[in-house]
């Protein structure tokens, strides 16, 4: 039997983080720990977003049953763990953040028991490093341009949050400050299809690589229109929550954005990666503003991805966990030797000052 416990960590962000749905200054992170009879320990985390998960109180109430459901599981049996967690949650989509934290902790434990980094335990190839973007949240236009310029000194790929009445001014200001940076934009569903098609052309003129979630999550027809009529590739995030969404998104977008916290953990995201490939979609691994208790696990899945947006811990004022080093955003698993996910409760990540 496994011994389990959990705790909440309320962490201040380095800067207020704005998206089209609002601005936050604190990230609520769930941390789960599991331990086997031999004293091996696993750590997992998640930052359950209100958009996908119920309240903190509801998650806290559900966690004892979720943890009890897997206490007698072999941590190597990811399929059984995912099924038990879905059953205990009441459906395959309920409590995704809590299920993700538990799933990651068990994956960390399983890999530690065989003394392997998680990517090797999963049989993934580390030979192709990938570079994560660094996100600039919505703020005053000049402050966004200044933050982009500071971030670009370290990170060659930036992601701009848009969804305001001054989106074009923001893009112009940022591009003026960072003429050589790779820029991606994310509207978090703030535009309608007509506006998104026009914005896609404008963004293309300013050297943007792709646009993420330009229209509301349930507007797949609008998403398809932006993909077909606009010049930029389209990434689906809020429209792509679970494995069943992949075939629908494949008809409307070019890139599936996958997140452990959004989809419920390691097993669902592995299924989604393979389904996305089968449907002809590229894959981006994303995150919330969360600690390395979860970011480190996502980094181990990057051999399955074309793009990465795993900067969540860098947006915290201080992370309570250390994970995988990402100099300049580069995730090179061939340099990772620590068993498990590599998450441990020491230190803090480097970030632009």
C-alpha positions as MATLAB code, in Angstrom:
seq = 'XXXXXXXXXXXXXXXXXXXXXXXXXXXXXXXXXXXXXXXXXXXXXXXXXXXXXXXXXXXXXXXXXXXXXXXXXXXXXXXXXXXXXXXXXXXXXXXXXXXXXXXXXXXXXXXXXXXXXXXXXXXXXXXXXXXXXXXXXXXXXXXXXXXXXXXXXXXXXXXXXXXXXXXXXXXXXXXXXXXXXXXXXXXXXXXXXXXXXXXXXXXXXXXXXXXXXXXXXXXXXXXXXXXXXXXXXXXXXXXXXXXXXXXXXXXXXXXXXXXXXXXXXXXXXXXXXXXXXXXXXXXXXXXXXXXXXXXXXXXXXXXXXXXXXXXXXXXXXXXXXXXXXXXXXXXXXXXXXXXXXXXXXXXXXXXXX';
ca = [
       0.000    0.000    0.000;
       1.068    3.539   -0.702;
       1.073    6.329    1.843;
      -0.326    9.548    0.391;
      -0.801   13.173    1.365;
      -1.417   16.544   -0.260;
      -0.998   20.257    0.404;
      -1.840   23.573   -1.254;
       0.861   26.138   -2.031;
      -0.315   29.710   -2.683;
       2.480   31.322   -4.679;
       2.797   34.933   -5.766;
       3.539   35.612   -9.419;
       6.614   37.592  -10.419;
       4.307   40.011  -12.280;
       0.500   40.226  -12.485;
      -0.447   37.781  -15.231;
      -3.200   38.910  -17.557;
      -5.122   36.981  -20.192;
      -8.339   37.908  -21.978;
     -10.423   36.412  -19.144;
      -8.761   38.384  -16.354;
      -5.585   39.000  -14.357;
      -4.132   36.955  -11.490;
      -1.410   37.697   -8.952;
      -1.362   34.381   -7.044;
      -1.188   30.814   -8.313;
      -2.884   28.094   -6.261;
      -0.811   24.933   -6.606;
      -1.752   21.479   -5.402;
       1.141   19.207   -4.414;
       0.674   15.460   -3.889;
       3.180   13.098   -2.312;
       3.135    9.305   -2.423;
       5.463    6.859   -0.670;
       5.813    3.091   -0.935;
       6.739    0.601    1.784;
      10.419    0.794    0.809;
      10.557    4.538    1.418;
      10.562    5.609   -2.237;
       8.707    8.900   -2.681;
       6.971   10.529   -5.617;
       5.962   14.178   -6.001;
       3.318   15.578   -8.317;
       1.658   18.925   -8.744;
      -0.947   20.919  -10.612;
      -2.414   24.401  -10.684;
      -6.102   23.600  -11.204;
      -7.576   26.429  -13.277;
     -11.122   27.590  -12.577;
     -11.836   27.290  -16.309;
     -11.356   23.506  -16.208;
     -11.642   22.471  -12.550;
     -14.100   22.982   -9.683;
     -13.324   25.111   -6.642;
     -10.380   24.503   -4.348;
     -12.794   23.403   -1.654;
     -14.401   20.839   -3.971;
     -10.991   19.520   -5.004;
      -9.908   19.241   -1.370;
     -13.078   17.329   -0.539;
     -12.532   14.929   -3.447;
      -8.839   14.239   -2.859;
      -9.180   11.629   -0.057;
     -11.328    9.421   -2.316;
      -9.059    9.977   -5.317;
      -5.959    9.073   -3.328;
      -7.629    6.049   -1.750;
      -8.579    4.785   -5.211;
      -4.916    4.370   -6.182;
      -3.334    3.542   -2.824;
      -3.090   -0.147   -3.729;
      -2.063    0.420   -7.378;
       1.230   -0.593   -8.890;
       2.649    2.852   -9.807;
       3.927    1.379  -13.092;
       0.373    0.582  -14.212;
      -0.557    3.959  -15.721;
      -3.674    2.628  -17.440;
      -5.172    1.274  -14.214;
      -4.269    4.445  -12.353;
      -6.020    6.597  -14.956;
      -9.112    4.374  -14.888;
      -9.287    4.304  -11.076;
      -8.917    8.092  -10.884;
     -11.608    8.676  -13.506;
     -13.976    6.305  -11.696;
     -13.331    7.948   -8.338;
     -13.791   11.412   -9.852;
     -17.126   10.375  -11.354;
     -16.143   10.809  -15.019;
     -13.030   10.910  -17.238;
     -13.208   14.717  -17.296;
     -13.933   15.524  -13.634;
     -11.233   16.939  -11.322;
      -8.499   17.041  -13.986;
      -6.082   19.042  -11.842;
      -6.293   16.686   -8.881;
      -5.990   13.639  -11.137;
      -2.966   15.199  -12.831;
      -1.138   15.833   -9.559;
      -1.737   12.255   -8.413;
      -0.786   10.835  -11.805;
       2.486   12.780  -11.851;
       3.383   11.729   -8.299;
       2.860    8.070   -9.183;
       4.860    8.417  -12.413;
       7.681   10.036  -10.439;
       7.584    7.176   -7.939;
       7.539    4.505  -10.649;
      10.576    5.939  -12.420;
      12.475    6.364   -9.161;
      11.849    2.731   -8.265;
      13.746    1.657  -11.372;
      16.291    4.505  -11.036;
      15.473    6.080  -14.397;
      14.512    9.574  -15.524;
      10.844    9.597  -16.443;
      11.450   10.032  -20.186;
      13.561    6.834  -20.221;
      10.961    4.971  -18.175;
       8.414    5.983  -20.837;
      10.743    4.895  -23.642;
      11.040    8.368  -25.193;
      13.928    9.583  -27.357;
      15.829   12.610  -25.944;
      17.918   13.325  -29.036;
      15.893   16.334  -30.258;
      15.947   19.240  -27.768;
      12.998   21.603  -27.878;
      12.811   25.255  -26.814;
       9.978   26.576  -24.697;
       8.404   29.960  -25.223;
       8.261   32.593  -22.479;
       4.854   34.213  -21.974;
       4.154   37.934  -21.699;
       0.753   38.510  -20.119;
      -1.676   41.310  -20.936;
      -0.745   44.644  -19.408;
      -0.179   48.239  -20.431;
       1.184   48.259  -23.984;
       4.522   49.839  -23.068;
       4.996   47.478  -20.117;
       4.324   44.480  -22.355;
       6.916   45.713  -24.837;
       9.419   46.256  -22.021;
       8.795   42.797  -20.552;
       9.142   41.245  -23.995;
      12.453   43.021  -24.521;
      13.781   41.841  -21.145;
      12.600   38.280  -21.705;
      14.079   38.169  -25.209;
      17.535   38.733  -23.739;
      17.270   35.158  -22.420;
      14.428   33.475  -24.284;
      14.375   33.466  -28.106;
      10.687   32.469  -28.321;
       7.964   34.678  -26.829;
       4.235   34.141  -26.475;
       2.037   37.236  -26.262;
      -1.317   37.110  -24.568;
      -3.858   39.130  -26.547;
      -7.595   39.780  -26.413;
      -7.845   43.533  -25.828;
      -9.045   46.542  -27.820;
      -5.381   47.430  -28.528;
      -4.042   44.102  -29.757;
      -2.498   45.561  -32.900;
      -0.728   48.301  -30.941;
       0.670   45.652  -28.577;
       2.028   43.544  -31.412;
       3.587   46.564  -33.139;
       5.202   47.753  -29.904;
       6.590   44.334  -29.055;
       7.872   43.663  -32.560;
       9.618   47.030  -32.583;
      11.461   46.046  -29.380;
      12.245   42.449  -30.376;
      12.721   42.406  -34.149;
      14.489   39.038  -34.166;
      12.477   37.049  -31.622;
      10.083   34.287  -32.580;
       6.613   35.431  -31.513;
       3.481   33.383  -30.949;
       0.171   34.851  -29.800;
      -2.658   33.492  -27.669;
      -6.081   35.177  -27.577;
      -7.648   32.663  -25.155;
     -10.831   32.682  -27.241;
     -11.322   36.465  -27.193;
     -12.048   37.079  -30.895;
     -14.906   36.133  -33.180;
     -14.086   34.390  -36.449;
     -14.157   37.529  -38.613;
     -11.874   39.405  -36.247;
      -9.569   36.403  -35.945;
      -9.157   36.046  -39.717;
      -8.253   39.725  -39.995;
      -5.893   39.472  -37.024;
      -4.235   36.408  -38.546;
      -3.312   38.440  -41.637;
      -2.036   41.309  -39.477;
      -0.008   38.938  -37.296;
       1.462   37.260  -40.344;
       2.641   40.662  -41.580;
       4.449   41.094  -38.246;
       6.251   37.772  -38.381;
       4.127   35.853  -35.872;
       4.639   32.084  -36.022;
       1.122   30.904  -35.122;
      -2.024   31.953  -33.284;
      -3.423   30.014  -30.340;
      -7.138   29.698  -29.508;
      -8.311   32.732  -31.513;
     -12.050   32.024  -31.001;
     -14.147   30.636  -28.112;
     -13.614   26.991  -27.207;
     -16.977   25.767  -28.480;
     -16.743   27.561  -31.843;
     -15.088   24.803  -33.859;
     -16.625   26.142  -37.073;
     -15.021   29.512  -36.355;
     -11.732   27.825  -35.538;
     -11.854   26.005  -38.871;
     -12.611   29.251  -40.698;
      -9.580   30.961  -39.159;
      -7.417   27.984  -40.086;
      -8.689   27.931  -43.667;
      -8.976   31.666  -44.398;
      -6.098   33.005  -42.335;
      -2.432   32.656  -43.325;
      -1.188   31.427  -39.933;
      -1.301   27.959  -38.376;
      -3.930   27.709  -35.635;
      -3.416   26.020  -32.265;
      -6.348   24.706  -30.209;
      -6.070   24.895  -26.414;
      -9.403   25.470  -24.697;
     -11.048   23.538  -27.553;
      -8.829   20.514  -26.858;
      -9.343   19.161  -23.342;
      -9.529   15.359  -23.554;
      -8.727   12.521  -25.974;
     -12.212   12.703  -27.505;
     -11.566   16.272  -28.638;
      -8.640   15.376  -30.887;
     -10.616   14.169  -33.958;
     -12.890   17.238  -33.821;
      -9.969   19.630  -33.422;
      -8.128   17.936  -36.289;
     -10.860   19.175  -38.628;
     -10.457   22.755  -37.423;
      -6.846   23.437  -36.397;
      -3.213   22.619  -37.059;
      -1.795   22.214  -33.545;
      -3.190   20.513  -30.434;
      -2.163   22.167  -27.158;
      -1.874   19.516  -24.452;
      -1.540   20.172  -20.715;
      -1.256   17.689  -17.859;
      -3.350   19.829  -15.508;
      -6.046   20.412  -18.129;
      -6.424   16.803  -19.235;
      -5.909   14.832  -16.035;
      -2.331   13.602  -16.065;
       0.261   11.481  -17.812;
      -1.937    8.763  -19.325;
      -4.560   11.045  -20.968;
      -1.851   13.274  -22.436;
       0.072   10.301  -23.823;
      -3.151    9.112  -25.474;
      -3.772   12.589  -26.863;
      -0.240   12.836  -28.269;
      -0.658    9.610  -30.206;
      -4.187   10.503  -31.332;
      -2.993   13.919  -32.531;
      -0.278   12.299  -34.629;
      -2.771    9.860  -36.114;
      -5.024   12.779  -37.048;
      -2.249   14.833  -38.630;
      -1.975   17.444  -35.882;
       1.220   18.937  -34.513;
       1.534   18.952  -30.723;
       2.432   21.703  -28.271;
       2.932   20.858  -24.607;
       1.663   23.709  -22.467;
       1.147   24.520  -18.812;
      -0.502   26.774  -16.266;
       1.345   29.119  -13.892;
       2.542   26.187  -11.830;
       5.521   24.789   -9.983;
       8.142   22.367  -11.184;
       6.253   19.645   -9.330;
       4.234   19.488  -12.560;
       6.359   21.375  -15.132;
       9.202   18.873  -14.724;
       6.889   16.000  -15.636;
       5.632   17.795  -18.745;
       9.213   18.431  -19.828;
       9.825   14.671  -19.926;
       7.082   14.352  -22.570;
       8.649   16.865  -24.968;
      10.083   14.181  -27.312;
       6.442   13.741  -28.367;
       5.953   17.449  -29.129;
       6.712   19.926  -31.897;
       6.419   22.992  -29.667;
       6.671   23.716  -25.946;
       5.208   26.396  -23.709;
       6.501   25.181  -20.347;
       7.400   28.458  -18.676;
       4.832   28.335  -15.853;
       7.367   28.054  -13.031;
       9.345   30.968  -14.479;
       6.323   33.220  -14.001;
       6.297   32.611  -10.236;
       8.056   35.002   -7.861;
       9.575   31.940   -6.166;
       9.023   28.316   -7.036;
       8.900   25.897   -4.102;
      10.321   23.162   -6.357;
      13.341   22.705   -8.571;
      12.938   20.782  -11.812;
      14.732   20.337  -15.106;
      17.132   23.086  -16.124;
      15.949   25.031  -19.189;
      18.706   27.499  -20.147;
      17.211   29.977  -22.576;
      14.089   27.822  -22.575;
      15.906   24.826  -24.082;
      14.737   21.447  -22.821;
      17.487   18.911  -23.481;
      16.577   15.627  -21.837;
      19.860   14.031  -22.868;
      21.429   16.039  -20.026;
      18.895   14.801  -17.454;
      20.118   12.029  -15.174;
      18.096   12.482  -11.985;
      15.548    9.647  -11.619;
      11.844   10.372  -11.785;
      10.633   13.753  -12.956;
      13.532   15.546  -11.288;
      11.260   17.662   -9.106;
      12.462   18.332   -5.595;
      11.611   20.990   -3.044;
      14.666   23.214   -3.217;
      15.749   26.327   -5.103;
      13.949   28.520   -7.582;
      14.144   28.867  -11.387;
      16.051   31.637  -13.093;
      13.987   34.200  -15.008;
      14.323   37.668  -16.505;
      14.777   40.307  -13.823;
];
